[in-house]
Amino acid sequence: MAVANSNEVELEDFHEDILAKAMRGLSIGKRALSERLGVDRSRIEAVLIGKVEEEVIVEMGKALELDVGKLLVSARKEWIP
């Protein structure tokens, strides 16, 4: 784990990791999630590699029963442990 400065610790899991783990845990693939949300699969794939597309993140979070507010904080990198 990298240290940004003496008071900050870098997170190990960001929104893309949280979403991917939730998808694996619920056995929901990219295609199924894309169809369920009516979102192009390429947008889901972009979020899963780290793109911050808040509209897609919110919809994915809802579908995966995650706390969307906390997920967005993670995506925006607004929280430091």
C-alpha positions as CSV (number, residue, x, y, z in Angstrom):
1,M,0.0,0.0,0.0
2,A,1.5,3.3,-1.0
3,V,1.5,6.3,1.3
4,A,0.6,9.6,-0.3
5,N,2.1,11.6,2.6
6,S,2.5,11.1,6.3
7,N,-1.2,11.6,7.0
8,E,-2.8,9.9,4.0
9,V,-3.1,6.2,3.2
10,E,-4.1,5.2,-0.3
11,L,-7.2,3.0,-0.7
12,E,-6.8,-0.5,-2.0
13,D,-10.3,-0.8,-3.5
14,F,-11.9,1.8,-5.6
15,H,-15.3,1.9,-7.3
16,E,-14.2,-0.5,-10.1
17,D,-13.0,-3.1,-7.6
18,I,-16.1,-2.8,-5.4
19,L,-18.4,-3.2,-8.4
20,A,-16.4,-6.1,-9.9
21,K,-16.4,-7.9,-6.6
22,A,-20.2,-7.4,-6.1
23,M,-20.8,-8.7,-9.7
24,R,-18.7,-11.8,-9.0
25,G,-20.4,-12.3,-5.6
26,L,-23.9,-12.1,-7.2
27,S,-22.8,-14.1,-10.4
28,I,-23.8,-11.2,-12.6
29,G,-21.8,-10.8,-15.8
30,K,-21.2,-7.7,-17.8
31,R,-23.7,-8.7,-20.5
32,A,-26.4,-9.5,-18.0
33,L,-25.9,-6.2,-16.2
34,S,-25.8,-4.3,-19.4
35,E,-29.1,-5.8,-20.5
36,R,-30.7,-5.3,-17.0
37,L,-29.7,-1.6,-17.0
38,G,-30.2,-0.9,-20.7
39,V,-26.7,0.5,-20.7
40,D,-24.2,-0.3,-23.5
41,R,-21.7,-3.0,-22.3
42,S,-18.8,-0.8,-23.3
43,R,-19.8,1.8,-20.7
44,I,-19.9,-0.9,-18.0
45,E,-16.5,-2.1,-19.1
46,A,-15.2,1.4,-18.9
47,V,-16.4,1.9,-15.4
48,L,-14.9,-1.5,-14.4
49,I,-11.4,-0.3,-15.6
50,G,-11.7,2.9,-13.5
51,K,-13.6,5.4,-15.6
52,V,-15.8,7.7,-13.4
53,E,-19.1,7.8,-15.2
54,E,-21.4,8.7,-12.4
55,E,-24.7,7.9,-14.1
56,V,-23.5,4.3,-14.9
57,I,-21.9,3.9,-11.4
58,V,-25.2,4.8,-9.8
59,E,-27.2,2.4,-11.8
60,M,-24.7,-0.4,-11.4
61,G,-24.6,0.2,-7.6
62,K,-28.4,0.1,-7.3
63,A,-28.6,-3.1,-9.3
64,L,-25.9,-4.7,-7.2
65,E,-27.6,-3.4,-3.9
66,L,-24.6,-1.3,-2.9
67,D,-24.6,2.0,-1.0
68,V,-24.5,4.4,-4.0
69,G,-23.5,7.4,-2.0
70,K,-20.4,5.6,-0.6
71,L,-19.7,4.2,-4.0
72,L,-19.6,7.7,-5.5
73,V,-17.4,8.9,-2.7
74,S,-15.0,6.1,-3.6
75,A,-15.2,6.9,-7.4
76,R,-14.5,10.6,-6.7
77,K,-11.6,9.6,-4.3
78,E,-13.1,11.9,-1.7
79,W,-12.5,9.6,1.3
80,I,-9.1,9.0,2.8
81,P,-8.7,6.4,5.6
